Amino acid sequence: MLLPLILTAGALGGMDPDAARIDALLAQDWQKNSLQGNPAASDEIFVRRVHLDLVGRIPTHRETVEFLADADPARRARLIDRLLASEGFTLHLFHFYADLLRVLSAGTYPGDAGRVTGTAYAEFIKDSVRANKPYDQLVRELVSAQGRVWENGAVGYYQRDRGMPLDNLATTIRIFMGTRIECAQCHNHPFDKWTQMQFHQMAAYTYGVQTVMGIYSPSFFGMLDLQRQRREKAGASPDDEIHLRQAFNEMIVPIKHAWVSRNAQALRLPHDYQYEDARPRSQVQAATLMGNAAVFDPKGNPLESFAAWLTSPENPRFATAIANRLWKRLFGLGLIEPVDEILETTIPTNPALMEHLRQLMIAKRHDVKAFLRVLCNTRAYQREVTRAEISVGEACHFTGPLLRRMSAEQMWDSFVTLIHPAPDLPNLPLRENTATFLANARKLGEALENLAPHELLQRADRASEVFRANAARFKVLQQQMAEARQRDDKAAVASLARELGTLRKAAIQTAEENIYVPAVMKLSSESRQTGAGYKEIKVPGYQPHDFSVEKAAQTQLFLDQARRHGIPQPQEETYVRHCQNMMRLWPRAAEIESPAPPGHALREFGQSDRDSVENASRDASVPQALVLMNGQMMPNILNSWSQVMLSLKEARYPDDKVEAAYLALLSRRPTSEEKVRWQQAQAAGLTKFEDLIYALLNTQQFIFIQ
């Protein structure tokens, strides 16, 4: 009985033996439980599902039509390969890592303080996905990260838990091993075998990580030494010290939290440790939880030793955790649930399949793209969805993927797809802004490091004069602000806030003129232009990438699209500008601040706030309906030059336009019953095709991944 099942299993999944083996293992489980696989999904279902799962958006009208017209038996495998090779795959997989790693591209502080690190960290992850960096290599780079953020964006991993090394260790094990050990930080784990001693032994590898507040280079240390010597020799009033420290803090604001280093700081057990294997406050020696012990050389780098152990094939949970997460990403549920609570007693719903996926991840050398390619080519993935809800604790046998609601990012990017003619194009204006921002941060950071200690102190002294001059007024305003808030005088609070802002701008301007510009000028061979800030000063070796070639190519692509859509020649340049404006106003979700600001449509649709691991929600809400009814996206979707409206325009007859609308939004043609309903709606007065698009956009069929 098993042989026919194995042979059948490979039929829709192509000749890939890895995909066929997965199907065979599932078939064995179905046979054992008297189940059958769901019917094979149609091409219409498949093209929409695989686009949403791999590039995070619905297919365009043109992509759907071309795929449905393709008679090649290998068309599904070819589509999978094309999507995996696209920029859309990079943008969509970024959300997987951003949720997992709690990426805050704006940093954890307002303004530029932390934004440099957050932005560089997000770009590091995108570049890693774009380069198809093996997952184990990516994790090693994150866990062993040190240095300046403009040299190594991976340091954002430790900056995310700045000043909380024990919490960071617990999160590391949770993310990369699917195991929750945070309970063992304070006491032996009540439901697993991990002890408080084992937790601290593991934490000893990373405890010496220093997420320093700013650039603590030799020049900065030298400046602090000079200040101490001056204070001891001449004496300084407490106010002078305060003003100088304020000036110093202002000096490093644009590059604050941009450095991660390591020292030999020893970890000790807590003062209330109460187990017999050690005394409270005893020093802890590093040791690993399971598998082969990590090498610990006190004279070497324990971070590298820890990273090597963590990602080793001998660590039984590393490959299991990521394989299980990726399976859930495509099938809607993990073979182990919850995905981050693997216990010693955990038994997967299909142990043989889980072990095969673990070995497959190792055999593919942790190539996430290759792993997903195998899953997408399975017959199981290419079946119709299971619509029955799986209760907590109930075994799922994966007779097909589970019916899932789109994520917030998939929803947003699908809206963007209806607007953009080419939604996977790189957003060059945003990339250019990001490259310029990070280049300026690097320029300023290295310029400040290039100053001698006495120069740093001299410039901090100059800046402190402004703080000294404004100190009295600043205190008065703060007191008045507190009193105004107490009596709930909003007008007074707003007025006082503006005046405080003016004082703050004066301090920033002082730092610009007395610190940043002279420091950058020292790097530059050019003379300063009058009124130019440090960002405008050109320094050889610090110029961001020139995107002019890519911009010209995109302009030509938009022109080609205008001609293909039959836009009159006098309007072609206007159409190009329209496309460029839409790209600027409606970027892909991965190109928006991570997470999006509160109130943004992404947040309304459940995007994670990045406070905790995988904190997104797919629940429906009233604000989501209001976004669809009253938001700004509908006018842009219904714009005459949007992707969906151009598709309708190219359809010659009314019935063809109805078909184009269904293909653009649902990736299928309307049924006979749906055509009749539209005719009835027209008879009732709904004569505009915009009404049809609006109705389809608000259906469950649009929102769910079938």
Summary of the structure (lengths in Angstrom):
residues: 706
radius of gyration: 29.1
end to end distance: 30.5
largest distance: 93.0
contacts: 2240
relative contact order: 0.11
helix: 58%
strand: 3%
